[in-house]
Amino acid sequence: MPPMKPSDAEILLRTYLPAWRKNHEHIEWVDRWYRGALDLADKPTIPKATTKEYRELRDRSLTPWLRYVVRSLAQGLYVEGYRRSDQPENAGAWTVWQRNGMDARQIPIHRGAMAHGVSYVTVSPGDPLPVLRGVSARKMMAFYQDPAEDEWPMYALRGEPITGSDGKRYWRFRLYDDQAIYTLDANDENGDGLRFIDHKLHNAGECPVVRFANEIDLDGRTDGEVEPNIELAGRIDQDTFDRLVVQRFGAWLVRYIAGLAKPETDEERRAQKIRLSVEDILIAEDPDTKFGTLPATPLDGYIKARDSDIRDLAVVTQTPPQDLLGQMINLSAEALAAAEAGRTRKWQERKHTFGESHEQVMRFSAHLMGDSEGAADFSAQVAWRDMESRSLAQAADALGKLASMLNVPAEILWEKIPGFTQQDVERAKEVLRSSGGIEGLLRELSEGQQPAAV
């Protein structure tokens, strides 16, 4: 099937551009809450008769709490392998992963999906291997016939501002379909002055864009970790601002004197404000004169209110409270695991949703490499690093019992050792093979020999 004509590509882009713009504006608002760079309308409310000092306190009260929520969740999701159902070693498509540096690129892909609700990976033909690149929802939007059920989009539209060699700023749009990628430039994001530049064939048979959805429902709606919790994050910022105001203006003892005569002369008026040092004593001749202090406004209530809202945020996002409050004293491994149980369940859910998307990327990469068997292997799965909090002694005891009591092969259990990466597992297997198996390894050690070098 031939690619679209330039005129058809322009018509199609103009058809989907309004939806892209609306989504772009919405995602930009969500991203400002994610990064803590809020517009004036989203900042804490301050008194109408305000001063520069109040405005400075308002700006200092902003904290990107939702960014910490995303970070806490994303730091437990690392893919470290891709294996077919009938093979213990990584499948051939794993070389595409490694060649594209996806060990590092997967992190912003996951964080983008959690922050904005969705992120994307483009899979393009390359030499010698396909090229994988993550794309933010701030730039790209995919269009599906059925967003809940369809695996592949009909089209995807990507737009971003570009500065040309002449120093002028314009917008570059890329339209993806099942045959090619079409590049068009415009004077602005509204599509004014739209002009066709070129197209690049990929002939993949599908639109080469894979969606990573944080949470997706049966209507195709994708929710992130930020937008549902914006009101709660705003409440915490307001708590912080209120506390800063009281800390600045009300957390001081106010000294007063009642019964002193009003100064009469200009010189007395200039000296009416009394400045005292530590050793000074005030004495009044009038017996009706009274000295006293007004108490400072206590901050405990403001701090407790803020901590309570932070705990609410921890509960609704399934984030361990110690990650947000920093309160963790002498916790055992079991207590720490119990505190992180909610996030652990959330990790498992994300591993299923993101895992399917990673597997889709791997199958499509195999398709582009001409590996029809790998492209059709829907039983192959990505392997995730175990990031649960467990002591090494506890894990070793449990894994040892699995090996001795249930005869589970030790090589499979190595992947469950806390802190063991896939490279560690492969190196252990190679050492075991070069030593003639476990018996050979034990025999060499008993004879005082060193295991064969890897």
MARKOLLUM-7952 format. One record per residue (C-alpha): residue in three letters; chain; x, y, z. Coordinates in Angstrom, 2 decimals. Layout:
REM MARKOLLUM-7952
ATOM residu chaine      c1      c2      c3
ATOM    ALA      A       X       Y       Z
...
//
This chain:
REM MARKOLLUM-7952
ATOM residu chaine      c1      c2      c3
ATOM    MET      A    0.00    0.00    0.00
ATOM    PRO      A    1.56    3.35   -1.05
ATOM    PRO      A    2.00    6.21    1.45
ATOM    MET      A   -0.46    9.09    1.59
ATOM    LYS      A   -0.18   12.01   -0.77
ATOM    PRO      A    1.08   15.27    0.80
ATOM    SER      A   -2.37   16.82    0.46
ATOM    ASP      A   -3.98   13.86    2.23
ATOM    ALA      A   -1.41   14.06    5.03
ATOM    GLU      A   -2.21   17.77    5.53
ATOM    ILE      A   -5.96   17.06    5.63
ATOM    LEU      A   -5.47   14.24    8.14
ATOM    LEU      A   -3.23   16.34   10.34
ATOM    ARG      A   -5.72   19.21   10.41
ATOM    THR      A   -8.44   16.70   11.32
ATOM    TYR      A   -6.61   15.45   14.41
ATOM    LEU      A   -4.81   18.68   15.38
ATOM    PRO      A   -7.67   20.15   17.52
ATOM    ALA      A   -7.78   17.01   19.67
ATOM    TRP      A   -3.98   17.03   19.94
ATOM    ARG      A   -3.97   20.69   21.02
ATOM    LYS      A   -6.64   20.13   23.66
ATOM    ASN      A   -4.75   17.14   25.03
ATOM    HIS      A   -1.46   19.08   24.90
ATOM    GLU      A   -2.86   21.95   26.98
ATOM    HIS      A   -4.30   19.53   29.52
ATOM    ILE      A   -1.08   17.53   29.86
ATOM    GLU      A    0.92   20.76   30.26
ATOM    TRP      A   -1.30   21.68   33.22
ATOM    VAL      A   -0.82   18.24   34.77
ATOM    ASP      A    2.93   18.48   34.17
ATOM    ARG      A    3.11   21.79   36.05
ATOM    TRP      A    1.61   20.09   39.07
ATOM    TYR      A    4.04   17.19   38.62
ATOM    ARG      A    7.04   19.51   38.63
ATOM    GLY      A    5.72   22.04   41.14
ATOM    ALA      A    5.91   24.92   38.64
ATOM    LEU      A    2.37   26.17   39.23
ATOM    ASP      A    0.48   29.00   37.60
ATOM    LEU      A   -0.77   31.80   39.83
ATOM    ALA      A   -4.32   30.37   39.86
ATOM    ASP      A   -3.07   27.06   41.31
ATOM    LYS      A   -0.89   28.54   44.05
ATOM    PRO      A   -2.09   28.82   47.67
ATOM    THR      A   -4.65   31.52   48.45
ATOM    ILE      A   -3.22   34.63   50.13
ATOM    PRO      A   -4.92   37.68   51.74
ATOM    LYS      A   -6.30   40.29   49.35
ATOM    ALA      A   -4.37   43.15   50.98
ATOM    THR      A   -1.04   41.43   50.43
ATOM    THR      A    2.61   42.44   50.37
ATOM    LYS      A    5.75   41.21   48.70
ATOM    GLU      A    6.55   39.24   51.84
ATOM    TYR      A    3.30   37.28   51.60
ATOM    ARG      A    3.97   36.51   47.94
ATOM    GLU      A    7.46   35.25   48.76
ATOM    LEU      A    6.07   32.99   51.48
ATOM    ARG      A    3.48   31.64   49.03
ATOM    ASP      A    6.17   30.74   46.50
ATOM    ARG      A    8.29   29.08   49.20
ATOM    SER      A    5.36   26.91   50.28
ATOM    LEU      A    5.25   25.03   46.95
ATOM    THR      A    6.54   21.46   47.11
ATOM    PRO      A    6.21   18.94   44.23
ATOM    TRP      A    4.63   16.23   46.38
ATOM    LEU      A    3.19   14.39   43.40
ATOM    ARG      A    6.62   14.15   41.83
ATOM    TYR      A    7.79   12.29   44.94
ATOM    VAL      A    4.81    9.95   44.64
ATOM    VAL      A    5.75    9.15   41.03
ATOM    ARG      A    9.43    8.78   41.92
ATOM    SER      A    8.69    6.40   44.80
ATOM    LEU      A    6.65    4.15   42.50
ATOM    ALA      A    8.96    4.33   39.50
ATOM    GLN      A   12.05    3.35   41.50
ATOM    GLY      A   10.72   -0.18   41.88
ATOM    LEU      A   10.12   -0.90   38.20
ATOM    TYR      A   13.16   -2.07   36.23
ATOM    VAL      A   13.01   -4.54   33.35
ATOM    GLU      A   16.13   -6.69   33.17
ATOM    GLY      A   15.27   -9.49   30.76
ATOM    TYR      A   12.96  -10.82   28.05
ATOM    ARG      A   12.56  -14.57   27.76
ATOM    ARG      A   10.55  -16.95   25.65
ATOM    SER      A    8.44  -19.53   27.37
ATOM    ASP      A   10.64  -22.47   26.37
ATOM    GLN      A   14.07  -20.85   26.87
ATOM    PRO      A   15.92  -19.83   30.04
ATOM    GLU      A   18.03  -17.29   28.15
ATOM    ASN      A   16.93  -13.90   26.82
ATOM    ALA      A   15.21  -13.91   23.44
ATOM    GLY      A   16.86  -12.47   20.34
ATOM    ALA      A   14.84   -9.25   20.52
ATOM    TRP      A   16.62   -8.45   23.79
ATOM    THR      A   19.61   -7.30   21.72
ATOM    VAL      A   17.38   -4.48   20.43
ATOM    TRP      A   16.71   -3.46   24.02
ATOM    GLN      A   20.39   -3.39   24.89
ATOM    ARG      A   21.45   -1.69   21.65
ATOM    ASN      A   18.98    1.16   22.32
ATOM    GLY      A   20.08    1.69   25.92
ATOM    MET      A   16.63    0.82   27.24
ATOM    ASP      A   18.02   -0.01   30.68
ATOM    ALA      A   18.15    3.76   31.18
ATOM    ARG      A   15.42    4.86   28.73
ATOM    GLN      A   12.77    2.73   30.44
ATOM    ILE      A   12.89    4.98   33.53
ATOM    PRO      A   11.55    8.19   31.92
ATOM    ILE      A    9.05    6.08   29.95
ATOM    HIS      A    7.62    4.69   33.19
ATOM    ARG      A    7.72    8.06   34.95
ATOM    GLY      A    6.05    9.78   32.02
ATOM    ALA      A    3.20    7.26   32.05
ATOM    MET      A    2.73    7.65   35.80
ATOM    ALA      A    2.89   11.45   35.71
ATOM    HIS      A    0.76   12.12   32.63
ATOM    GLY      A   -1.33    8.94   32.50
ATOM    VAL      A    0.30    7.67   29.33
ATOM    SER      A    3.62    7.68   27.47
ATOM    TYR      A    4.73    6.15   24.19
ATOM    VAL      A    7.55    4.20   22.56
ATOM    THR      A    8.17    4.49   18.84
ATOM    VAL      A    9.68    1.49   17.04
ATOM    SER      A   11.39    2.42   13.78
ATOM    PRO      A   13.45    0.41   11.30
ATOM    GLY      A   17.18    0.90   11.77
ATOM    ASP      A   20.54   -0.39   10.68
ATOM    PRO      A   21.33   -2.98   11.89
ATOM    LEU      A   18.58   -3.08   14.56
ATOM    PRO      A   15.27   -1.27   15.11
ATOM    VAL      A   15.38    2.05   16.94
ATOM    LEU      A   13.35    2.44   20.16
ATOM    ARG      A   12.58    5.89   21.55
ATOM    GLY      A   10.33    7.04   24.36
ATOM    VAL      A    7.99    9.97   23.69
ATOM    SER      A    6.18   12.07   26.28
ATOM    ALA      A    2.42   12.63   26.20
ATOM    ARG      A    3.29   16.35   26.19
ATOM    LYS      A    4.37   15.82   22.57
ATOM    MET      A    2.43   12.85   21.24
ATOM    MET      A   -1.15   11.62   21.13
ATOM    ALA      A   -2.26    8.30   19.65
ATOM    PHE      A   -5.68    7.84   18.07
ATOM    TYR      A   -7.46    4.48   18.30
ATOM    GLN      A  -10.64    3.19   16.76
ATOM    ASP      A  -11.34    1.67   20.20
ATOM    PRO      A   -8.88    3.04   22.78
ATOM    ALA      A   -9.70    0.31   25.30
ATOM    GLU      A   -9.45   -2.77   23.07
ATOM    ASP      A   -7.12   -1.93   20.18
ATOM    GLU      A   -3.47   -2.93   20.49
ATOM    TRP      A   -2.27   -0.57   17.78
ATOM    PRO      A   -3.42    2.99   17.03
ATOM    MET      A   -4.74    4.07   13.66
ATOM    TYR      A   -2.60    7.22   13.74
ATOM    ALA      A   -0.29    9.07   16.11
ATOM    LEU      A    0.50   12.77   16.03
ATOM    ARG      A    3.66   14.27   17.52
ATOM    GLY      A    4.31   18.01   17.72
ATOM    GLU      A    7.03   20.12   19.30
ATOM    PRO      A    8.51   23.62   18.89
ATOM    ILE      A   11.66   23.90   16.79
ATOM    THR      A   14.11   26.76   16.32
ATOM    GLY      A   15.34   26.98   12.74
ATOM    SER      A   18.74   28.01   11.45
ATOM    ASP      A   17.35   31.52   10.89
ATOM    GLY      A   16.53   31.79   14.60
ATOM    LYS      A   12.78   31.71   14.01
ATOM    ARG      A   10.59   29.44   16.10
ATOM    TYR      A    8.07   27.13   14.43
ATOM    TRP      A    6.31   23.85   15.10
ATOM    ARG      A    7.24   20.50   13.62
ATOM    PHE      A    4.58   17.81   13.40
ATOM    ARG      A    5.07   14.12   12.66
ATOM    LEU      A    2.10   12.02   11.61
ATOM    TYR      A    2.45    8.23   11.97
ATOM    ASP      A    0.37    5.64   10.14
ATOM    ASP      A    0.84    1.99    9.18
ATOM    GLN      A    3.05    2.80    6.18
ATOM    ALA      A    5.13    5.90    6.85
ATOM    ILE      A    6.02    8.86    9.06
ATOM    TYR      A    5.03   12.21    7.54
ATOM    THR      A    6.80   15.42    8.57
ATOM    LEU      A    5.00   18.77    8.31
ATOM    ASP      A    5.95   22.22    9.62
ATOM    ALA      A    3.68   25.06   10.76
ATOM    ASN      A    4.13   28.59   12.03
ATOM    ASP      A    2.46   27.77   15.36
ATOM    GLU      A    0.73   24.94   17.24
ATOM    ASN      A   -2.58   25.90   15.61
ATOM    GLY      A   -1.29   24.66   12.26
ATOM    ASP      A   -1.14   28.08   10.57
ATOM    GLY      A    1.08   28.03    7.51
ATOM    LEU      A    1.13   24.23    7.41
ATOM    ARG      A    3.50   22.83    4.80
ATOM    PHE      A    4.49   19.27    3.90
ATOM    ILE      A    8.23   18.48    4.26
ATOM    ASP      A    8.76   14.77    3.53
ATOM    HIS      A    7.81   11.25    4.50
ATOM    LYS      A    9.78    8.20    5.64
ATOM    LEU      A    8.54    4.71    4.84
ATOM    HIS      A    8.64    2.00    7.48
ATOM    ASN      A    6.25   -0.52    5.85
ATOM    ALA      A    5.65   -2.19    9.22
ATOM    GLY      A    1.97   -2.83    8.60
ATOM    GLU      A    1.01   -1.14   11.87
ATOM    CYS      A    1.35    2.35   13.25
ATOM    PRO      A    4.74    1.94   15.03
ATOM    VAL      A    3.69    3.50   18.35
ATOM    VAL      A    3.23    1.51   21.58
ATOM    ARG      A    1.20    3.01   24.42
ATOM    PHE      A    2.27    2.73   28.07
ATOM    ALA      A   -0.81    3.42   30.20
ATOM    ASN      A   -0.52    3.89   33.95
ATOM    GLU      A   -4.16    2.93   34.58
ATOM    ILE      A   -6.62    2.20   31.80
ATOM    ASP      A  -10.31    1.39   32.18
ATOM    LEU      A  -12.82   -0.28   29.87
ATOM    ASP      A  -13.62    3.08   28.28
ATOM    GLY      A   -9.99    3.68   27.33
ATOM    ARG      A   -9.46    6.46   29.88
ATOM    THR      A   -5.93    6.63   31.25
ATOM    ASP      A   -5.31    8.06   34.71
ATOM    GLY      A   -1.89    8.98   36.07
ATOM    GLU      A   -0.66    9.43   39.61
ATOM    VAL      A   -0.79   13.24   39.42
ATOM    GLU      A   -4.17   14.47   38.16
ATOM    PRO      A   -6.43   12.54   40.59
ATOM    ASN      A   -4.45   13.94   43.53
ATOM    ILE      A   -4.04   17.59   42.52
ATOM    GLU      A   -6.63   18.87   45.02
ATOM    LEU      A   -4.92   17.03   47.87
ATOM    ALA      A   -1.49   18.33   46.85
ATOM    GLY      A   -2.92   21.87   46.75
ATOM    ARG      A   -4.26   21.35   50.26
ATOM    ILE      A   -0.78   20.46   51.50
ATOM    ASP      A    0.71   23.58   49.88
ATOM    GLN      A   -1.99   25.69   51.55
ATOM    ASP      A   -1.17   24.09   54.91
ATOM    THR      A    2.49   24.96   54.41
ATOM    PHE      A    1.72   28.57   53.46
ATOM    ASP      A   -0.53   29.07   56.50
ATOM    ARG      A    2.18   27.71   58.77
ATOM    LEU      A    4.83   29.95   57.21
ATOM    VAL      A    2.62   33.02   57.73
ATOM    VAL      A    2.09   32.18   61.39
ATOM    GLN      A    5.77   31.35   61.79
ATOM    ARG      A    6.74   34.70   60.31
ATOM    PHE      A    4.18   36.99   61.95
ATOM    GLY      A    2.67   35.23   64.95
ATOM    ALA      A    5.28   32.93   66.49
ATOM    TRP      A    6.82   35.68   68.67
ATOM    LEU      A    6.12   36.93   72.17
ATOM    VAL      A    4.66   40.46   72.05
ATOM    ARG      A    5.66   42.66   75.03
ATOM    TYR      A    3.34   45.43   76.13
ATOM    ILE      A    3.24   48.23   78.71
ATOM    ALA      A   -0.05   49.71   79.89
ATOM    GLY      A   -0.31   52.95   81.87
ATOM    LEU      A    2.68   54.92   80.58
ATOM    ALA      A    2.09   58.61   79.84
ATOM    LYS      A    1.77   59.55   76.18
ATOM    PRO      A    4.91   61.38   74.93
ATOM    GLU      A    4.35   65.10   74.46
ATOM    THR      A    7.39   66.44   72.62
ATOM    ASP      A    8.77   65.47   69.22
ATOM    GLU      A   11.87   64.12   70.87
ATOM    GLU      A    9.80   61.99   73.21
ATOM    ARG      A    7.70   60.72   70.28
ATOM    ARG      A   10.86   59.73   68.43
ATOM    ALA      A   12.02   57.83   71.50
ATOM    GLN      A    8.66   56.21   72.28
ATOM    LYS      A    9.74   52.80   70.93
ATOM    ILE      A   11.74   51.23   73.73
ATOM    ARG      A   14.71   49.08   72.80
ATOM    LEU      A   15.87   46.75   75.55
ATOM    SER      A   18.99   44.71   76.04
ATOM    VAL      A   19.28   41.63   78.21
ATOM    GLU      A   20.36   43.44   81.37
ATOM    ASP      A   17.84   46.33   81.13
ATOM    ILE      A   15.07   46.70   83.72
ATOM    LEU      A   11.93   48.79   83.23
ATOM    ILE      A   10.64   50.82   86.19
ATOM    ALA      A    7.45   52.88   86.20
ATOM    GLU      A    6.57   55.54   88.78
ATOM    ASP      A    2.83   55.11   88.27
ATOM    PRO      A    1.54   52.15   90.35
ATOM    ASP      A   -1.14   51.49   87.69
ATOM    THR      A    1.45   50.76   85.00
ATOM    LYS      A    1.37   47.12   83.89
ATOM    PHE      A    3.96   45.07   82.04
ATOM    GLY      A    3.18   41.85   80.22
ATOM    THR      A    3.49   39.69   77.12
ATOM    LEU      A    1.08   38.30   74.58
ATOM    PRO      A    1.69   34.59   73.90
ATOM    ALA      A    3.03   33.39   70.56
ATOM    THR      A    0.71   31.47   68.26
ATOM    PRO      A    1.58   27.77   68.63
ATOM    LEU      A    2.64   26.00   65.42
ATOM    ASP      A    1.77   22.48   66.53
ATOM    GLY      A   -1.74   22.57   65.08
ATOM    TYR      A   -0.51   23.75   61.67
ATOM    ILE      A    2.22   21.09   61.57
ATOM    LYS      A   -0.22   18.33   62.57
ATOM    ALA      A   -2.72   19.45   59.91
ATOM    ARG      A   -0.03   19.36   57.24
ATOM    ASP      A    1.23   15.93   58.35
ATOM    SER      A   -2.35   14.65   58.36
ATOM    ASP      A   -2.86   15.74   54.76
ATOM    ILE      A    0.45   14.17   53.77
ATOM    ARG      A   -0.68   10.90   55.35
ATOM    ASP      A   -3.91   11.18   53.34
ATOM    LEU      A   -1.80   11.52   50.19
ATOM    ALA      A    0.23    8.47   51.21
ATOM    VAL      A   -2.96    6.44   51.72
ATOM    VAL      A   -4.71    7.33   48.46
ATOM    THR      A   -1.54    6.84   46.39
ATOM    GLN      A   -0.39    3.71   48.27
ATOM    THR      A    2.92    5.38   49.01
ATOM    PRO      A    4.70    4.27   52.21
ATOM    PRO      A    4.25    7.14   54.73
ATOM    GLN      A    7.94    7.14   55.60
ATOM    ASP      A    8.75    8.08   51.99
ATOM    LEU      A    6.81   11.35   52.36
ATOM    LEU      A    7.13   12.10   56.08
ATOM    GLY      A   10.66   10.81   56.61
ATOM    GLN      A    9.63    9.08   59.86
ATOM    MET      A   11.31    5.70   60.13
ATOM    ILE      A   12.92    4.54   63.38
ATOM    ASN      A   14.40    1.08   64.00
ATOM    LEU      A   12.10   -0.79   61.61
ATOM    SER      A   12.75   -4.49   61.14
ATOM    ALA      A   12.69   -6.02   57.66
ATOM    GLU      A    9.25   -7.49   58.41
ATOM    ALA      A    7.87   -4.15   59.63
ATOM    LEU      A    9.33   -2.36   56.61
ATOM    ALA      A    7.78   -4.91   54.25
ATOM    ALA      A    4.41   -4.47   55.95
ATOM    ALA      A    4.67   -0.67   55.62
ATOM    GLU      A    5.41   -1.06   51.91
ATOM    ALA      A    2.73   -3.70   51.23
ATOM    GLY      A    0.40   -1.23   49.47
ATOM    ARG      A    3.11   -0.02   47.13
ATOM    THR      A    4.23   -3.61   46.49
ATOM    ARG      A    0.71   -4.47   45.27
ATOM    LYS      A    0.79   -1.37   43.10
ATOM    TRP      A    4.16   -2.44   41.68
ATOM    GLN      A    2.65   -5.79   40.70
ATOM    GLU      A   -0.21   -4.08   38.90
ATOM    ARG      A    2.14   -1.77   36.98
ATOM    LYS      A    4.37   -4.71   36.06
ATOM    HIS      A    1.39   -6.30   34.33
ATOM    THR      A    0.33   -3.17   32.44
ATOM    PHE      A    3.80   -1.90   31.54
ATOM    GLY      A    5.02   -5.45   30.96
ATOM    GLU      A    2.46   -6.01   28.22
ATOM    SER      A    3.58   -2.81   26.51
ATOM    HIS      A    7.27   -3.80   26.72
ATOM    GLU      A    6.43   -7.20   25.28
ATOM    GLN      A    4.54   -5.51   22.45
ATOM    VAL      A    7.67   -3.45   21.72
ATOM    MET      A    9.82   -6.60   21.72
ATOM    ARG      A    7.47   -8.53   19.39
ATOM    PHE      A    7.28   -5.60   17.00
ATOM    SER      A   11.08   -5.30   17.02
ATOM    ALA      A   11.32   -8.99   16.15
ATOM    HIS      A    8.84   -8.37   13.31
ATOM    LEU      A   11.00   -5.57   11.90
ATOM    MET      A   14.07   -7.85   12.09
ATOM    GLY      A   12.27  -10.56   10.12
ATOM    ASP      A   12.02  -12.89   13.13
ATOM    SER      A    8.50  -14.25   12.49
ATOM    GLU      A    8.76  -16.76   15.35
ATOM    GLY      A    9.67  -14.06   17.86
ATOM    ALA      A    6.99  -11.72   16.53
ATOM    ALA      A    4.33  -14.39   17.05
ATOM    ASP      A    5.50  -15.56   20.49
ATOM    PHE      A    2.88  -14.16   22.86
ATOM    SER      A    4.10  -16.33   25.72
ATOM    ALA      A    7.44  -14.50   26.03
ATOM    GLN      A    7.59  -12.17   29.01
ATOM    VAL      A    9.79   -9.43   30.38
ATOM    ALA      A   11.56  -10.13   33.67
ATOM    TRP      A   11.37   -7.50   36.40
ATOM    ARG      A   13.98   -6.89   39.06
ATOM    ASP      A   12.78   -7.80   42.55
ATOM    MET      A   12.72   -4.53   44.54
ATOM    GLU      A   10.77   -5.66   47.62
ATOM    SER      A   12.28   -4.91   51.04
ATOM    ARG      A   13.59   -8.17   52.49
ATOM    SER      A   16.68   -8.98   54.49
ATOM    LEU      A   19.29  -11.11   52.71
ATOM    ALA      A   19.23  -13.66   55.52
ATOM    GLN      A   15.44  -13.99   55.29
ATOM    ALA      A   15.56  -14.40   51.51
ATOM    ALA      A   18.43  -16.90   51.66
ATOM    ASP      A   16.55  -19.02   54.21
ATOM    ALA      A   13.37  -19.03   52.13
ATOM    LEU      A   15.16  -19.77   48.85
ATOM    GLY      A   17.23  -22.50   50.49
ATOM    LYS      A   14.06  -24.23   51.69
ATOM    LEU      A   12.57  -24.03   48.20
ATOM    ALA      A   15.65  -25.67   46.75
ATOM    SER      A   16.02  -28.42   49.39
ATOM    MET      A   12.41  -29.18   50.27
ATOM    LEU      A   10.66  -28.63   46.92
ATOM    ASN      A   13.61  -29.42   44.62
ATOM    VAL      A   13.33  -26.10   42.79
ATOM    PRO      A   16.47  -25.70   40.63
ATOM    ALA      A   18.90  -23.29   42.26
ATOM    GLU      A   19.56  -21.50   38.96
ATOM    ILE      A   15.92  -20.34   38.88
ATOM    LEU      A   16.08  -19.13   42.47
ATOM    TRP      A   19.16  -16.98   41.83
ATOM    GLU      A   16.90  -14.44   40.15
ATOM    LYS      A   15.07  -13.99   43.48
ATOM    ILE      A   18.17  -13.08   45.49
ATOM    PRO      A   17.85   -9.45   46.72
ATOM    GLY      A   20.28   -7.19   44.90
ATOM    PHE      A   21.11   -9.77   42.21
ATOM    THR      A   20.89   -8.28   38.72
ATOM    GLN      A   20.41  -10.28   35.53
ATOM    GLN      A   24.14   -9.85   34.83
ATOM    ASP      A   24.92  -11.37   38.21
ATOM    VAL      A   22.69  -14.34   37.43
ATOM    GLU      A   24.31  -14.89   34.02
ATOM    ARG      A   27.79  -14.66   35.52
ATOM    ALA      A   26.87  -17.20   38.21
ATOM    LYS      A   25.55  -19.58   35.57
ATOM    GLU      A   28.74  -19.22   33.53
ATOM    VAL      A   30.91  -19.91   36.58
ATOM    LEU      A   28.76  -22.95   37.31
ATOM    ARG      A   29.07  -24.26   33.73
ATOM    SER      A   32.81  -23.71   33.59
ATOM    SER      A   33.22  -25.59   36.89
ATOM    GLY      A   31.27  -28.66   35.74
ATOM    GLY      A   28.09  -28.00   37.67
ATOM    ILE      A   27.51  -27.68   41.39
ATOM    GLU      A   29.25  -31.01   42.09
ATOM    GLY      A   32.28  -29.91   40.11
ATOM    LEU      A   32.35  -26.56   41.83
ATOM    LEU      A   32.19  -28.20   45.27
ATOM    ARG      A   34.84  -30.76   44.23
ATOM    GLU      A   37.22  -28.04   43.10
ATOM    LEU      A   36.68  -26.11   46.30
ATOM    SER      A   37.25  -29.24   48.45
ATOM    GLU      A   40.50  -29.94   46.60
ATOM    GLY      A   41.70  -26.41   47.20
ATOM    GLN      A   41.48  -25.41   43.58
ATOM    GLN      A   40.13  -22.14   42.26
ATOM    PRO      A   37.07  -22.26   40.00
ATOM    ALA      A   37.80  -21.77   36.34
ATOM    ALA      A   38.03  -18.12   35.34
ATOM    VAL      A   35.21  -16.61   33.35
//
